[in-house]
C-alpha cells in the first residue's frame, strides 16, 4: 500500500505544470503588452505558436520516453534533465534586456524563444511524470489517489503562486499598481524558478525507488526509432476503443472549460457586478476548498463507484450546476446585485463546479493509466507516456475554443470597450448569460454521452493485470 509520503512526493511534481500555466494565464500577456509595449496581436501570435508547439511536443516526448532504455528507467532521466532548464526558462521569460522594451520584432523574438524553451522543458518533465503514475502502482484505487495528489498540487499552486506574487511582488506602492512596474517581473521569474526547482527535485528524489532499469526489457519498443515509427506508436494508442472515448469526452469537456475560463471574468464583472476583491475570493477560495473536499472524498467514493461511474456523476453535476444560478437571475428570482445572497450563491456555484471538474479530471487520468495495461495485454507493449501525451495534446487544442468563442461573443452581444459595470444594457447582459450556457452545456452533454459508453471497471482491470503477471510482464 502506498504511503502518504509517496503520494505527496509524486504529487509535488504537479506544481511545475501549474507554475507554467499560471505564468501564461496571469502575467505574460500583461507584461509584454502593457508593460513592455509589444503589439497585442503580435504577442497573441507568438503565444499561439508556442502553444501549438507545446501540444505537438507532448506525443513526441511521450513516445521517446516510452522507448528509452536506461538503468534509471524511462521517466526519471527526462525529469532530471529538464529541472535546471525549466528554472532558467522562467528567469529569461520575465527578464528581457531593457534595450528591447518598446521594440517589436526583437522583443517578439525574445518572447518566442523563451516561450518555446519553457514549454519544451516543462513538457519533458510533465509527460514522463504523468506516465510514472502507472509505474508507481497498478492498484485500481491507488492510481486515482496518486493522480489525485498530482492534480490537487496543480490546482493549489496555480492559485497560490499568483496570489503570493500579487501580495508580495506586485502590491501597490505610492499609488502605483505594481503590475505595471517592469522591475517587479524578474522577481516573479525568480519565484517561478525557485518553486519549480524545489518541487521538481522533491518529486524526482521522492520517487527514485520506482526508477527501475528498462535495459533489456523486451516489452518496450526499440530504443532509436525513426520519425515514422514515433507517429506509428502514437497512432497505435488511438486503436484502443476506451481511450478514444476518453479523448472524445476530454475534447468536449475542455472546450466547455475554455468557455468558462474565458467568460468568467466578464460575467463576474458585468453580469454580477463584483468588485476586484470579490472576484479574487470567488476565483481562489472555492478552488482551494474543492481540492480539500476531493481529497477527503476520493477514497470513499472510489470504494463505492467505478471510475467511469464517478466520471458520469461528475459530468452530470457539471450539467446540473449550469441550470440553476443564471436561470434564477434571468427570471428575476434573485435579489439585486451587491447583496450577500448573490455573492454566496456564486461562491457555491464555483465551488461545486471546481469539485466536479477536479473529480472528473482525476478519474480521467486514472482510467488512462488502466488503459495502458489493456494496451499491453493486447499489443505486448507498454506505452504509458504515449497515452498521457495524446490526452494532453487534445486537452491543449480543445482549450483554444474558449478564447475564440469568447471573442465572437463580445462582438455578437455588443459588449463594447468603455462600458462599465452597472451601465451595460440588459440585452447585452442577457446575451452574456446565454453565451455562457450555450458555450458550456453542449460540451458537457457530449462528454456525458461518450462516458456512458466506457465500461473499463475494476474487475476487468484486475483480470488484465493477472494475465500480464502470468505472462511474466508485471504492470
Steps between C-alpha positions, in 0.01 A plus 500: 500500500633843405586731787384860529865599462525327161176655376614844617843459338344404169234770525761773551590475132163648405629840618735524199213490250295734724771767508520501121122525457472775762776703335329498162142550618579778748817692413669438164243681284475793742878532537590494132214720374416751774842525664749440218288637215487198272214508250203297626441310176868417470508384863194281443653350186824416683314337788283305253809371316655386827172335602481304173858381554412416859216276384700329224800437725288305750455180296857510371631526857266221607616260233869578564451439872322171434792384284785603732718216625700609803617359830308790658175408330299678232370801694757635743775578246263741321381652826852554635628647174218756482513645854784752453380627157143551628615746766733681262212533255288698746796726580540579131127536431450769764832685466546619141777757447384856565614594149219289353219690676280675244653318203284255310668218309806461728273490806265257325800282417605501866151401610482224238840356590435482872140384455617210287776432753266497802228295332748246362673427830177502701371240254818294540430494872121480511433219251744248654376607844141422398602164354688415820164472680425175315837359612472605866194281553275267305229503768164613362428743785855613579542634147217745563659604830842553343362704211270680742806618693650636178186684393442634851851647503447637149179676600651632823814646345312647203322715762768543767790615281308788336341589835841524671635704209211746509535540876879531532650575156234712329331697783402861453778735612464876513172484313659304215376155397795263538387293200612784271851533646743305277748468789262260678484238229853358538403432864198306378731304270719417800191384694394273214853367465531424871163327526570284194849400615378414848188305406660321205788391721260379772303283258807369316686403818187383679408256221850376413425154646260447206768573241553141390748412226342472157805342335426171333124534548352312205154652545632849419527644148836542330737755650582717197190531281461689175247782487249277321524249785430775754176593325410131461535458877267794550247366251505162677372663819195622308410143414372447853122553511487607864776752441315651203195551719717660770656733243159592361361598837821688581465708183137582580563578866808715440328699225224576752757578769677738264170687464458519878856625549459762226157635597525474879675833542248671270190363674645563848584859406195603293221250565548462877685834551756358744792712618859390438524379860185294466622350174829399662311323779268315262795401282731373773309378805256259328793342315690440824192361672424278201848347516458423869153351449614282211792362702267427792237325290716331236565178693141435623353585160759280329400204715132545418511587128700398193719769345279542194197528729668782691571670168132470411388641836752785475384602153133476605593731789658747255187494285263554793721778633447690174121487533423689821693821569469690172136396437413627850651837416338519155155424643536768769503259795828626649551816707686794341873493433714611792316288755663228709259240358622557144865471606439182702308334216780575254751369754305173528464482122878523457571258785273231357638557149863463613421193711328318212765610250793384715333170591437431131857591405645258756282212377589581140874476559457190715307326221778593257744320734273193494479516120879461481461155659227412250724619218792287619270199529389544138826612336777385735637857537497748788436854375384693806650830390356461152148482645543787745663722239221437249248599767702815573511586129121498454461678833714793387344528156147486646564793735566722196122494439431718804693813395372473142141462619540781753623741232201423279263542797631850574422608145158333487361619834634854456717530810711797393821647634432772755186343641502486879318269743153631581459685171488208256161459321288203614502330155881494509498343846243242391717425198797434727294260712368312197852482352629355827242221492522429127878482518504246782190278504549337156854396592390352830213310335727356228752396764228323700381305195856381434575410862181293520664264248813439712493173697861433599430413864704361786421135423619534141817688601591237760434224245738668255767549765473135604553397137805728477651349814442152366680607184794618709447869425385668823306823438 
